[in-house]
Amino acid sequence: MADQLLTIKEVAERLGTWETSGERFPRRLIAERRIAYVKVGRHVRVSAAILAAFISANTVQPRQARRTMRAVA
C-alpha cells in the first residue's frame, strides 16, 4: 500500500498552523528544504510518513526534575 500524499493545506492543518498562517509555514519548510516533498507535475505533496517523522524529530521532551540533597542542620 502506498503512503498517502498530503496537500500543503492538509500539512498545515496537521501541524496546527492553518488558522494562523495558512499555507505559509509548510511552504517555508519546503523552500528551506527542512522537510522532504514530492512534486507531481506542478503540484507539491508531502508524504504522511515524512510529516510524522518530521514532527517526531522536532518534538522536545520535558526535562526531568532534578533532586537536590540539602544538608540538614
URBELPE-V935983 format. One record per backbone hydrogen bond with DSSP energy under -1.0 kcal/mol. NH is the residue of the N-H (numbers start at 0). CO is the residue of the C=O. E is the energy in kcal/mol with one decimal. If there is no record, write none. Layout:
nh=NH co=CO e=E
nh=NH co=CO e=E
This chain:
nh=5 co=45 e=-3.2
nh=10 co=6 e=-2.2
nh=11 co=7 e=-2.4
nh=12 co=8 e=-2.3
nh=13 co=9 e=-2.3
nh=14 co=10 e=-2.1
nh=16 co=11 e=-2.4
nh=20 co=16 e=-2.3
nh=23 co=20 e=-1.8
nh=26 co=22 e=-2.0
nh=27 co=23 e=-2.1
nh=28 co=24 e=-2.2
nh=29 co=25 e=-2.0
nh=30 co=26 e=-2.8
nh=31 co=27 e=-2.4
nh=32 co=29 e=-1.4
nh=33 co=28 e=-2.7
nh=37 co=44 e=-3.4
nh=39 co=42 e=-2.9
nh=42 co=39 e=-2.1
nh=44 co=37 e=-3.0
nh=45 co=5 e=-2.1
nh=47 co=3 e=-2.5
nh=50 co=46 e=-2.3
nh=51 co=47 e=-2.2
nh=52 co=48 e=-2.2
nh=53 co=49 e=-2.4
nh=54 co=50 e=-2.4
nh=55 co=51 e=-2.4
nh=56 co=52 e=-2.6
nh=57 co=53 e=-1.4
nh=58 co=55 e=-1.1
